[in-house]
Amino acid sequence: MRLRAAAFCLLCCASSFAAAQAPATEPVADAKAGPVAEREAELTILLTRLVADDELQWLEADGGKFFAFSRKPKKGKPKGAILIVPAPGEFIDQSALIRTLRGLPPAGGFQTLAMQPPLKPAAAAPTPSVAEPAEAATGETDSAAAPSAEPASTAVAGQFCPRVAAALAALTADAAPLLVIVTAGDSTSALLGCYPDGLPSTVHAVAAVGGWQGSVATLKVPFIEFVPQRDPIAVAAADRRDAVPVEEGAPPQRRVDLHGIDRYFSGADVEVAKRLRGWLEHLPPPAQDKAAAAR
């Protein structure tokens, strides 16, 4: 926790810290220099202290490099691959929820790849972590006081979509039989904005964790969402989606309401990860696997 706290501090005062030390790992080489790219480059100073060498993976999108954290089962070939997309502007391991989502599934035979979405400009305040939510600092417990997530347009702009495509390509290259995308917060609507005509055929399911605005009308794969009941904005958005009639023959959609849970999923990260893994294990095999089994 101390190292992660240091990483969050670095996000706020990275310039002075970077001037005092040389990067400990490969810097982000972004052709489009700017405040977001600079913050990611400075954050790489702590990467090797936050994640094992065999888990740190570098990907390239839109002329620049970005980092991802990868985990694979210790034994055997993965039975599926999970792309984890944190909420817009968050560091990969900023929340306990994302750390657990990328850590528990490998024990069940799934490979995980958590990608780093573009960070917010340095002037913006960092998103509170699950371990230290805003309510803890103010003494308030009503999560309705703050919005569930940033507008989707913030995440779609810039390098978000190219990064998702690069991460999907990396997982597809590993040839896992089942490829699933797990999105946190408003990364769900951002993801759907990247693929208005439908997700790539390699994606077999989508899971959304937390509040987001939008519809799943364009989704042609199984979908599950985890809704924190102490976030009225997330609940209202999920209710609107539930009110839309589902077409006959549409892929299965499931909603999991987590009662007593706030928008940070405080204390519920393990439950969400286990429920997600159980849902994945009961998904029907991809169409090509069914065809192969029939032959």
Summary of the structure (lengths in Angstrom):
residues: 295
radius of gyration: 18.7
end to end distance: 51.6
largest distance: 63.0
contacts: 943
relative contact order: 0.13
helix: 39%
strand: 17%
